[in-house]
Amino acid sequence: MQSKTSWFHKTIFLKNITRWWPIWTAYLLVWLIRLPLRLFHALNPRLMDSASAPDSYLLSRLEGVVRTSLQPSFFFLFAAITAIAVFSYLFQARSCNMIHALPVCRETLFTTNLLSGIAFLFIPQIVAFLAGIFVCFFRHMTQLEYLMHWLILSLGMVFFAFALAVFTVMITGNIIAAPVFFLIINYLFVVCRSIVCQLAEMVSFGVDNTNISFGDFLSPFYYFSTLFPGFLTFQSREELIRLPQAYAIIAAYCLAGVACLVLSFFLYRKKHLETAGDIITIRLLKPLLCWGASFILGCWIAIMGQFFFVGEYVSGMNLLLLLFFLAAGCILAFFLSEMLLQKSFLVFSKKKFLECAGVTVISCLFLAALECNLFGIETRIPKEEEIQSVFLSGLYPIRLEEKDFSKVLDIHQDLVDSREELQRYFQKYWENSSYSTLEPGFSET
């Protein structure tokens, strides 16, 4: 007779609670200080200005405490600590083999540890929420919907952070690599975007990489840091993100968190125990990590080398020097990544040399394509209906009206048509010049 599969093990759950009590205790203390204790101080009527209306003053103080309590640092920090703790047996071969030798299937281990981590994070926030309600009642504040908004948004945020941390633990078998990869994932896209855009600005005429924000949501912690608390309001000011948008964002991240947990579940079922201690436990990710690190770090080394030895402007022989820095950076980053992954200095083989050469050639071709404007970056002109605002940036920025959009587009077209002549002018007078520039700036929807 086939035995029934259990998805929860009470003994393991209680053992996690007693073993890792410092984590959930510290998290509880953090939120008791950040929410009810701060509310107790902020809602003190003695601190109110005599000229202020009592209700509006206390309401603004309550909103301020709730908004600042949505800052994502503690959510992501304790989510990473909790995920690493409840799955800590995966980082050492002896403990990994011992745990999986017990008469408990992997599905039970995963779900029990998962529920343990969620309990570590959810219960302290719920306790802080209830304590905040008592403080509000004590201070005669009845607008409790603010605290309810905080609870829902914060639980959604910490759930996603924990799911992402669990996924990070599943792809690595090293206790040091786990928090490092968690940090990298949370900033990976914006860092790569910044490096590539900076490289494009150096070799492309008329390109400015400031105020670029597309794809911020792919770097979760960075995105949350820009949204909460500074851009959240419970009122209807148009320049700030509204509450329904905040709920929509958190809901989308919760769905992404569920996807991370499902993927982590299948990764755990197929996880090889002998990978305990490895930097990366998934074989397919190892070459992708090396290639990606080689390209991004190579671009960064090229930018730094150009700044230190030549300057920001790139042309002629400077482009060859930039290609040299890029190639050298790619080679260095590739073999350093291989040494870290293999935990050995003996990584030099014919296969690795060929891989390194391939990544280096592709990176140099990408730089050459930017220089030759194969992506059409230099010649792209937005349509008039795509433009939201126009300003001219010189010594003082000048904002133009909508009726002037067509004139500015004509100026932009003239600049694009004359870019070769202007590039020669800049190259000739780059070092010894006292001219001022007038550049059209576009803000598109």
C-alpha positions as CSV (number, residue, x, y, z in Angstrom):
1,M,0.0,0.0,0.0
2,Q,1.5,3.4,-1.0
3,S,2.0,5.8,1.8
4,K,0.5,9.3,1.7
5,T,2.9,12.2,1.0
6,S,2.9,14.7,3.8
7,W,3.6,18.4,2.9
8,F,4.3,19.5,6.5
9,H,6.4,18.2,9.3
10,K,5.5,19.5,12.7
11,T,8.7,18.6,14.4
12,I,10.9,20.3,11.8
13,F,8.7,23.4,12.0
14,L,9.0,23.6,15.8
15,K,12.7,22.9,15.6
16,N,13.2,25.8,13.2
17,I,11.3,28.1,15.5
18,T,13.4,27.2,18.6
19,R,16.7,27.0,16.7
20,W,16.4,30.3,14.8
21,W,14.6,32.3,17.5
22,P,17.1,35.1,17.4
23,I,16.0,35.9,13.8
24,W,12.3,36.3,14.4
25,T,12.9,37.9,17.8
26,A,15.2,40.5,16.3
27,Y,12.7,41.1,13.5
28,L,9.9,41.5,16.0
29,L,11.9,44.1,18.0
30,V,12.7,46.0,14.8
31,W,9.0,46.4,13.9
32,L,7.9,47.1,17.5
33,I,10.4,50.0,17.4
34,R,9.7,51.2,13.9
35,L,5.9,51.1,14.1
36,P,4.1,51.2,17.5
37,L,6.9,53.0,19.4
38,R,7.3,55.6,16.7
39,L,3.5,56.0,16.5
40,F,3.4,56.5,20.3
41,H,5.9,59.4,20.0
42,A,4.6,60.9,16.7
43,L,0.9,61.0,17.9
44,N,1.7,62.8,21.1
45,P,-0.5,65.9,21.0
46,R,2.0,67.9,23.1
47,L,4.3,68.0,20.0
48,M,1.7,69.7,17.9
49,D,2.1,73.3,16.8
50,S,-0.5,75.5,18.4
51,A,-1.5,77.0,15.0
52,S,-2.2,73.5,13.5
53,A,-5.5,71.7,13.4
54,P,-5.3,68.7,15.7
55,D,-6.9,66.2,13.4
56,S,-5.0,67.1,10.3
57,Y,-1.7,67.4,12.2
58,L,-2.0,63.9,13.8
59,L,-3.2,62.4,10.5
60,S,-0.1,63.7,8.7
61,R,2.1,62.4,11.5
62,L,0.4,59.0,11.2
63,E,0.8,59.0,7.4
64,G,4.5,59.9,7.8
65,V,5.2,57.0,10.1
66,V,3.4,54.5,7.9
67,R,5.2,55.7,4.8
68,T,8.6,55.6,6.2
69,S,7.9,52.1,7.7
70,L,7.5,50.8,4.1
71,Q,11.2,51.5,3.3
72,P,12.3,48.1,2.0
73,S,15.7,47.6,3.7
74,F,14.6,45.5,6.7
75,F,12.2,43.5,4.6
76,F,14.9,42.4,2.2
77,L,17.6,42.0,4.9
78,F,15.6,39.7,7.1
79,A,14.1,37.8,4.2
80,A,17.6,36.9,3.0
81,I,18.7,36.0,6.5
82,T,15.6,33.8,7.1
83,A,15.9,32.0,3.8
84,I,19.6,31.3,4.3
85,A,18.9,30.1,7.9
86,V,16.1,27.6,7.2
87,F,17.9,26.1,4.3
88,S,21.4,26.3,5.9
89,Y,21.9,22.6,5.8
90,L,22.3,22.8,2.0
91,F,25.6,24.6,2.3
92,Q,27.6,21.8,4.0
93,A,28.0,18.3,2.6
94,R,27.7,16.5,5.9
95,S,24.6,18.3,7.1
96,C,23.0,18.1,3.6
97,N,23.5,14.3,3.5
98,M,22.3,13.8,7.1
99,I,19.1,15.8,6.6
100,H,18.2,14.0,3.4
101,A,18.9,10.6,5.0
102,L,16.0,11.1,7.3
103,P,12.7,9.5,6.5
104,V,11.3,12.8,5.2
105,C,10.8,13.5,1.5
106,R,12.2,16.6,-0.1
107,E,8.7,18.0,-0.7
108,T,8.0,18.0,3.0
109,L,11.4,19.5,3.8
110,F,10.9,22.3,1.3
111,T,7.3,23.3,2.3
112,T,8.0,23.0,6.0
113,N,11.1,25.2,5.8
114,L,9.2,27.6,3.5
115,L,6.3,27.9,6.0
116,S,8.8,28.4,8.8
117,G,10.4,31.3,7.0
118,I,7.0,32.9,6.2
119,A,6.0,32.5,9.9
120,F,9.3,34.2,11.0
121,L,8.5,37.2,8.8
122,F,4.7,37.5,8.8
123,I,4.0,37.0,12.6
124,P,6.3,39.9,13.8
125,Q,4.7,42.3,11.3
126,I,1.2,41.2,12.4
127,V,2.1,41.7,16.0
128,A,3.5,45.2,15.2
129,F,0.3,46.0,13.4
130,L,-1.8,45.0,16.4
131,A,0.4,47.0,18.7
132,G,0.1,49.9,16.4
133,I,-3.7,49.7,16.6
134,F,-3.6,49.8,20.4
135,V,-1.3,52.9,20.2
136,C,-3.7,54.6,17.9
137,F,-6.6,53.9,20.2
138,F,-4.6,55.2,23.1
139,R,-3.8,58.4,21.2
140,H,-7.5,58.8,20.1
141,M,-6.6,58.2,16.5
142,T,-9.4,56.3,14.6
143,Q,-8.0,56.3,11.0
144,L,-6.8,52.7,11.2
145,E,-7.0,52.2,7.5
146,Y,-3.4,53.6,7.2
147,L,-2.1,50.7,9.3
148,M,-4.1,48.2,7.3
149,H,-2.5,49.6,4.1
150,W,0.9,49.2,5.7
151,L,0.2,45.6,6.7
152,I,-0.9,44.5,3.3
153,L,1.8,46.3,1.4
154,S,4.6,45.2,3.8
155,L,3.5,41.6,3.8
156,G,3.4,41.5,0.0
157,M,6.9,43.1,-0.1
158,V,8.5,40.7,2.4
159,F,6.8,37.7,0.7
160,F,8.4,38.6,-2.6
161,A,11.8,39.3,-0.9
162,F,11.7,35.9,0.8
163,A,10.6,34.1,-2.3
164,L,13.5,35.7,-4.2
165,A,15.9,34.8,-1.4
166,V,14.7,31.1,-1.5
167,F,15.3,31.0,-5.2
168,T,18.8,32.4,-4.7
169,V,19.5,29.7,-2.1
170,M,18.4,27.1,-4.6
171,I,20.9,28.1,-7.3
172,T,23.9,28.2,-5.0
173,G,25.4,25.9,-2.4
174,N,27.7,28.4,-0.7
175,I,26.6,30.3,2.3
176,I,28.8,33.3,1.3
177,A,27.6,33.3,-2.3
178,A,23.9,33.3,-1.3
179,P,23.7,36.8,0.1
180,V,26.1,38.1,-2.6
181,F,23.9,36.7,-5.4
182,F,20.8,38.0,-3.6
183,L,22.3,41.5,-3.6
184,I,23.4,41.1,-7.2
185,I,19.9,40.0,-8.4
186,N,18.3,43.0,-6.7
187,Y,20.6,45.5,-8.6
188,L,21.7,43.5,-11.7
189,F,19.6,45.1,-14.3
190,V,20.1,48.8,-13.3
191,V,23.9,48.2,-13.0
192,C,24.1,46.6,-16.4
193,R,21.9,49.2,-17.9
194,S,24.0,52.0,-16.4
195,I,27.2,50.5,-17.7
196,V,26.0,49.8,-21.2
197,C,24.3,53.3,-21.4
198,Q,27.5,54.9,-20.2
199,L,29.5,53.1,-22.9
200,A,26.9,54.1,-25.5
201,E,27.2,57.7,-24.4
202,M,31.0,57.6,-24.8
203,V,30.9,56.4,-28.4
204,S,27.6,57.7,-29.7
205,F,27.0,61.3,-30.8
206,G,24.4,63.3,-28.9
207,V,23.5,60.5,-26.5
208,D,22.9,61.3,-22.8
209,N,22.3,58.4,-20.3
210,T,21.0,60.5,-17.5
211,N,17.4,60.1,-16.3
212,I,17.0,56.7,-17.9
213,S,14.5,54.6,-15.9
214,F,13.2,51.9,-18.2
215,G,13.2,48.4,-16.6
216,D,13.7,49.6,-13.0
217,F,11.2,46.9,-11.9
218,L,13.7,44.2,-12.9
219,S,15.9,45.3,-10.0
220,P,13.4,44.8,-7.1
221,F,15.1,46.4,-4.1
222,Y,16.2,49.4,-6.2
223,Y,12.7,49.8,-7.5
224,F,11.1,49.5,-4.1
225,S,13.6,52.0,-2.8
226,T,12.5,54.6,-5.4
227,L,8.8,54.0,-4.7
228,F,8.6,53.6,-0.9
229,P,8.4,55.7,1.1
230,G,9.1,58.8,-0.9
231,F,6.7,58.3,-3.7
232,L,3.7,56.8,-1.8
233,T,0.8,58.9,-0.7
234,F,-2.6,58.0,0.7
235,Q,-4.0,61.2,-0.8
236,S,-4.6,62.1,-4.4
237,R,-1.6,64.3,-5.3
238,E,-0.8,63.7,-9.0
239,E,3.0,63.9,-8.7
240,L,3.1,61.0,-6.3
241,I,2.2,57.3,-6.8
242,R,-1.3,56.6,-5.7
243,L,-2.4,53.8,-3.4
244,P,-4.1,51.7,-6.1
245,Q,-0.9,51.8,-8.1
246,A,1.0,50.6,-5.0
247,Y,-1.3,47.7,-4.6
248,A,-1.0,46.8,-8.3
249,I,2.8,46.9,-8.0
250,I,2.9,44.7,-4.9
251,A,0.4,42.3,-6.4
252,A,2.5,41.9,-9.5
253,Y,5.6,41.2,-7.4
254,C,3.6,38.7,-5.3
255,L,2.8,36.8,-8.5
256,A,6.5,36.9,-9.4
257,G,7.2,35.6,-5.9
258,V,4.9,32.7,-6.4
259,A,6.7,31.9,-9.7
260,C,10.0,32.0,-7.8
261,L,8.8,29.6,-5.2
262,V,7.4,27.1,-7.8
263,L,10.7,27.2,-9.7
264,S,12.6,26.8,-6.4
265,F,10.4,23.8,-5.5
266,F,11.4,22.0,-8.7
267,L,15.0,23.0,-8.4
268,Y,15.1,21.6,-4.9
269,R,13.5,18.3,-6.0
270,K,16.3,17.9,-8.6
271,K,19.1,19.3,-6.6
272,H,22.3,17.1,-6.4
273,L,23.5,16.7,-2.9
274,E,27.1,16.7,-4.0
275,T,26.8,20.4,-5.0
276,A,26.8,21.5,-1.4
277,G,29.5,24.2,-1.1
278,D,29.6,25.0,-4.8
279,I,29.2,28.6,-5.9
280,I,26.6,27.6,-8.5
281,T,24.7,24.4,-8.3
282,I,23.0,24.5,-11.8
283,R,25.4,23.5,-14.5
284,L,23.6,25.6,-17.2
285,L,24.1,28.8,-15.2
286,K,27.9,28.5,-14.9
287,P,28.8,29.5,-18.4
288,L,26.1,32.1,-18.5
289,L,27.5,33.6,-15.4
290,C,31.0,33.7,-16.8
291,W,29.9,35.2,-20.1
292,G,27.7,37.8,-18.5
293,A,30.3,38.8,-15.9
294,S,33.0,39.0,-18.6
295,F,30.9,41.3,-20.8
296,I,29.6,43.6,-18.0
297,L,32.9,43.8,-16.1
298,G,34.8,44.2,-19.4
299,C,32.6,47.2,-20.3
300,W,33.1,48.7,-16.8
301,I,36.9,48.3,-17.0
302,A,36.9,49.9,-20.4
303,I,34.9,52.9,-19.1
304,M,37.2,53.3,-16.1
305,G,40.3,53.0,-18.3
306,Q,39.0,55.5,-20.7
307,F,38.2,58.0,-17.9
308,F,41.5,57.6,-16.2
309,F,43.9,57.6,-19.1
310,V,42.2,59.5,-21.9
311,G,39.0,61.3,-20.9
312,E,35.3,61.0,-21.6
313,Y,35.4,62.0,-25.3
314,V,36.1,59.0,-27.7
315,S,37.4,59.3,-31.2
316,G,40.1,58.1,-33.6
317,M,42.9,56.4,-31.7
318,N,41.0,56.7,-28.4
319,L,38.5,54.2,-29.8
320,L,41.2,51.7,-30.4
321,L,42.4,52.2,-26.8
322,L,38.8,51.7,-25.6
323,L,38.7,48.5,-27.5
324,F,41.9,47.4,-25.9
325,F,40.6,48.1,-22.4
326,L,37.4,46.3,-23.3
327,A,39.2,43.2,-24.5
328,A,41.6,43.2,-21.5
329,G,38.7,43.6,-19.1
330,C,36.7,40.7,-20.7
331,I,39.6,38.4,-20.5
332,L,40.4,39.3,-16.9
333,A,36.8,39.0,-15.8
334,F,36.2,35.7,-17.6
335,F,39.1,33.8,-16.0
336,L,38.5,35.3,-12.6
337,S,34.9,34.1,-12.8
338,E,36.0,30.7,-13.8
339,M,38.5,30.5,-10.8
340,L,35.7,31.4,-8.4
341,L,33.2,28.9,-9.9
342,Q,35.7,26.1,-10.0
343,K,37.5,27.1,-6.8
344,S,40.8,26.5,-8.5
345,F,43.5,28.5,-10.3
346,L,43.9,25.7,-12.9
347,V,41.2,26.9,-15.3
348,F,43.4,27.5,-18.4
349,S,42.4,25.1,-21.1
350,K,41.7,25.2,-24.8
351,K,38.0,25.1,-24.3
352,K,38.1,28.0,-21.9
353,F,40.4,30.0,-24.2
354,L,37.9,29.6,-27.0
355,E,35.0,30.7,-24.8
356,C,36.9,33.7,-23.6
357,A,37.8,34.6,-27.2
358,G,34.2,34.3,-28.3
359,V,32.9,36.6,-25.5
360,T,35.7,39.1,-26.1
361,V,35.0,39.3,-29.9
362,I,31.3,39.7,-29.3
363,S,31.9,42.5,-26.8
364,C,34.3,44.3,-29.2
365,L,31.7,43.9,-32.0
366,F,29.0,45.3,-29.8
367,L,31.2,48.4,-29.1
368,A,32.0,48.7,-32.8
369,A,28.3,48.5,-33.6
370,L,27.6,51.4,-31.2
371,E,30.3,53.4,-32.8
372,C,29.0,52.8,-36.3
373,N,25.4,53.5,-35.2
374,L,24.1,50.2,-36.3
375,F,21.4,50.4,-33.6
376,G,20.2,53.8,-34.8
377,I,20.7,55.5,-31.5
378,E,22.3,58.6,-32.9
379,T,19.7,59.2,-35.6
380,R,16.6,58.4,-33.6
381,I,14.1,61.3,-33.5
382,P,10.9,60.9,-31.5
383,K,7.5,61.6,-33.1
384,E,5.8,64.8,-32.0
385,E,2.9,62.9,-30.5
386,E,5.4,60.9,-28.3
387,I,6.8,64.0,-26.7
388,Q,5.6,65.0,-23.3
389,S,7.9,68.0,-22.7
390,V,10.8,69.8,-24.2
391,F,13.6,71.7,-22.6
392,L,16.8,73.3,-23.9
393,S,19.8,72.6,-21.6
394,G,22.6,75.2,-21.5
395,L,23.8,77.2,-18.6
396,Y,20.1,77.5,-17.6
397,P,17.5,74.9,-18.7
398,I,14.7,76.5,-20.7
399,R,11.3,74.7,-20.8
400,L,9.4,75.2,-24.1
401,E,5.7,75.2,-24.8
402,E,3.9,72.5,-26.9
403,K,3.6,74.8,-29.9
404,D,7.4,74.8,-30.2
405,F,7.8,71.1,-30.4
406,S,7.9,71.0,-34.2
407,K,10.6,73.7,-34.3
408,V,12.7,71.7,-31.8
409,L,12.3,68.6,-33.9
410,D,13.6,70.5,-36.9
411,I,16.6,71.6,-34.8
412,H,17.1,68.0,-33.7
413,Q,17.0,66.8,-37.3
414,D,19.6,69.5,-38.3
415,L,21.9,68.3,-35.6
416,V,21.5,64.7,-36.7
417,D,22.2,65.6,-40.3
418,S,25.3,67.6,-39.3
419,R,26.6,65.1,-36.7
420,E,29.8,64.3,-38.7
421,E,30.7,67.9,-39.0
422,L,30.0,68.6,-35.3
423,Q,32.1,65.5,-34.3
424,R,35.0,66.9,-36.2
425,Y,34.5,70.2,-34.5
426,F,34.4,68.7,-31.1
427,Q,37.5,66.6,-31.8
428,K,39.5,69.7,-32.9
429,Y,38.5,71.9,-30.0
430,W,37.9,69.4,-27.3
431,E,40.8,70.2,-25.0
432,N,41.2,74.0,-25.5
433,S,37.7,75.4,-26.0
434,S,35.5,78.0,-24.2
435,Y,32.3,77.5,-26.1
436,S,28.9,76.7,-24.6
437,T,26.6,74.0,-26.0
438,L,22.8,74.0,-26.5
439,E,21.3,70.6,-26.6
440,P,17.7,69.6,-27.1
441,G,16.3,67.5,-24.3
442,F,13.2,65.3,-24.8
443,S,10.9,63.8,-22.2
444,E,8.8,61.0,-23.8
445,T,5.8,59.3,-22.4
